[in-house]
Amino acid sequence: MPSDDGSVTARASTGPLRGALPLLRAAHIGPSVAVTAIAALLALALDLPATTGAIVVAAVLTGQLTIGWGNDLLDLDRDRDVGRADKPLANGELPPATVRRWLSVAAAACVVLSLLAGWRSGATHLALLVAFGHLYNVHFKATPWSWLPYAVAFGSLPAVVSLANSPPRWPPTWMVATAAALGIAAHFLNALPDLEDDAATGVRGLPHRLGAGRSRTVATALLLAASLVAVLGPAGTPDTWAVAALAVVVVLAGVVSFGRGRTPFQAAIGIALTVVALLTVVSP
């Protein structure tokens, strides 16, 4: 009957989507897309050819997927211990074997795409960005050096893009410094919502040792420093819009310091987005 056919069609169309959403959540799709978007904006800012830019962006995305899936696989027991209902592996939505298969596929694609971008870009991406992301999951996450992989991975992202260009070139120092500071700040901000759950399972990175208040202060200071470097680092007089963006950052930093409730965290995210704009739009 038509109604039966319609219902079967509806189930068929929504079934794969329902299966894909937990897989994407297990890959930490929000941060993965954010890092990939920064790579895409850098590719535009550094005038990469369209095909090369697409390859670099795809390589970064697949690398980030492996890091996200690897994180949730390693944290499976800890997430179950603290009852993380938002984690598809911990709550039983996804079997670990499925995630391992997709991680393997993404890892193979990441290696191929990275090398297609050129050996310099590919080696930088695999050895600095992807490798240090997994080193964070395996070791650094529970140490006072938890910030280091973020500094290395984010700091190398401009090089992954610029070394894929023709001719390949190392990015300016100010761009590397801005990206590294942004990465460390992202680590502190990303850790804030999970401080209690992480501490309960023995994860004591630097944000956990400093506490929520000081971690937010450190993140804000890093973002403010990154903004200054992005505006003052390039040669020549800063553009008017860049100076205006810096003024916005200063105002938001005040909100982080004196705001209440969720407002300081939201202001910190606003600063981070402004830093990304400065990093990817200011001419190198």
N, C-alpha and C positions, 0 to 999 in steps of 0.2 A: 504494500500500500504506500501511497505518497508520503503519509506521515512517518511510517517506519523508515522509508528511504531517507527522509530528511533528518531523522534523528541519528541514523547511522552515519550520514555524511557529517553531521555536526560533531559527533564523537570523533570521527576520523580526523577532522580538521583541527580539533583542539587537543587531541591526545599527544601528538608530537610536541606541541607547544608546552603542555603541562610537563612533559618529560625534560624539555630543554631548560625550563626555568630553574629547577633545582641545580642542574649542572652549571648554569651560569652563576648562580649564587655561590656555589662552592668554589668557583674560580675568582671570587672577590671581584665581580664584574665592574663595580663602580670604580675602585682604584685602577683596575686594569684599563678601563676605557679612558680614565683621566690621564694616565701616563701616555697612552697611545695618542690621545688628542694633543698633548704637548709635543710629541714627536711630529705629528702632522703639521702643527703650527710652525715648528722649527723648520720643517722641510719647505714650507712656503716662504718663511722669512729668509732662508738661505738659498732660495731660487733653485731647488733641485728640479731636474726634469720630472715630468709627471710620472713616467713609468718607474723611474728610480725611487721617487718619493713614495709611490704606492707600495713598492717592494719593502722599503724601510719600515713603513707604517705597519705592514702585515707582519714583518719579522718581529717588531716590538710587541704587537698584540699577542702573537703566539707565544712569545717568551713570557709575557705577563700572565697568560693563562696557565703556563706550567708552574709558575711561582705560586699563584693562587691555589691551584689544585694540590700542589705539594704541601702547602701550608695546612690545608684542612685535613689531608691524609695524616700528616705528622701529629696534628693536634686532636685527632679523633678521640682518643681516650680521655684527654683533658676536657674536651668539650662535653663529652658524655658525663663526666664526673660533676660538672657544674650545671648540667641540665640546659645546655644551649639549644633551645628549641628552634632558633633561627638558622642553625647549621644543618644543611641537608644530609650530611654524612652522619652526624651525631643523632639526629632525630629519625633516621631510618628511611628517609625519602630516597636516598641514593645508596647503592651497594659500593663498597670500596673498589671492587673489581672494575666497575664501569668508569669510575674516575681515573683509575690507573690506565685503562685503555685510552681514554681521551688525552690524558697527560702524555702518553707515548706518542700519539699522533701529533699533538701540538709541538712536542719536542723535536720530532723529525722535521716537521714543517719549519720550525724556527731555525734549525741548522741550515737547511737548504736555502731559505729566504735570506738569511743573514749573509751567506756566502755569495748569493746572487747580487747583493748590494755592493760587492767588492770585498777583497780579503781584509783590507784595513778596517772598514766599517764592520764587517762580520766578526772579525776577531775581537774588536773592541766591545761589540754588543754581547758576544757569548762569554768573553772572559771577565768583563767588568760589570755589565748590567745584569745579565741573566745569572751568571755564577754567583755574584754577591747577593742576589735576591734569594737564591737557594741556601747560601751560607747563612743568611739571616734566619731562615726557617730551621736549619739544622743545628746551629750553634749560637750565633750572636744574640738571638732574641732574648735569651735569659741571662745575659751578661751586662756589665756596665758599658760595654762597647756596642750595644744594640744600635746606636746611631750610625756606626761606621758603614755598614752596607748601604744605608740610604744615601750617605754622602757620596760614596763611590758610584753607586748605580745612577743616581740623578745627575751627579757631576759629569758622568761619561755620556749622558744622553745627547748633549749637543755635538759631541765628537762622533757618535754613531751616525748622526745625520750629515755633518759636514765632511766626514771622510768618505761618504758615498758619492760626493759631488765630483765633478770633473772640471779641473783637477782636484784631487782630494786635498783637504787642508785641515789643520787643527783649528778648533774654534778659538776665539779670543779668550784670554784669561778671565775677564770679567763675566763672560757668559758661563764658563765652567763654575766659577765661584758662586754666581747667582743660583745656578741649578743645584749645586751641592747644598747651599744653605736652605733652599726650598725643600730639598729632600729630607734634611734633618728635621726641619720644622714639621713636615708632613708626618714623620715618624712620631713626634710628640703628640700632635693633634690626633692621629689615628689611634694612638694607644689610650687616649683619655677615656673613651666609653667603656673599655674593657679592663681597666686597672684592677678592680676588685676580683673579677673572675680569673684574670691572669695570676694575680697574687695567690689566690686560693689553690692554684695548681702548680705553684712553684716557679712561675715565670717572673723574673725580676730583672727586667731591662732597666736602662737608665731612667725612663719616665716613672717606672714603678718605685724606684729608689728615691726620686725627687718628690714624688707626690703630685697630685692634680694641680694645685695652685702654682707651684714652681715650674712644673712642666709647661703650663699655659704661658707663663712669663717668658720662659726660654724660647718657646715657639714664636711668640710675638717679637722678641728681640731679634731672632734670626730672620724673620720675615721682613722686619724693618731694615736690617742690615742688607738683606738681599735686594730690597727696593732701592736703597741708596747706591749699591754697586751697579745695579742695572741702569740707573739714571745717569750716574756720574762716570761710569766705566768707559763707555764709548768715547772715541775722540770727538772733539768739537763741543759746541754749546748744546746743552740738552734742549729738546723740543719743548714747546710750551705745554703740550698735552702731557708729556712725561713728568714735568714739574708738578702739574695739577694732580696727576695720579699719585705722586709722592705725598702731596698734601693730604689726599684722601687716606693714604696709608697711615699718616700720623694721627689723623682724627680717629680712624678705626682702632689704632693702637691704644688711644685713650679710652675707647669704649671697652676694649679687652681688659684694661687695667681697673676700670671703675664700674663696669656694668654689673648686672645681677642676673641670676638665672641662666637661661640658655643664650642670652645676648652676647656675652664675651666669646663663646665658642663660634657663634654665627659671624661675629665681627672678624675673628681670626681667619675663618674660611674666606671672608671677603678680602682680607689682606692677601691671602694665598692666591686667589684668583687675579688680583691686581698684579702680583709679582709675575704670574704666568703671562699676563698681557705684556708687561714690560720686557720679559725675557724673550718673547717670541715676536714682538712687533718693533722694538727698538733696533735700528739698523746696526749690524756689527761693524 
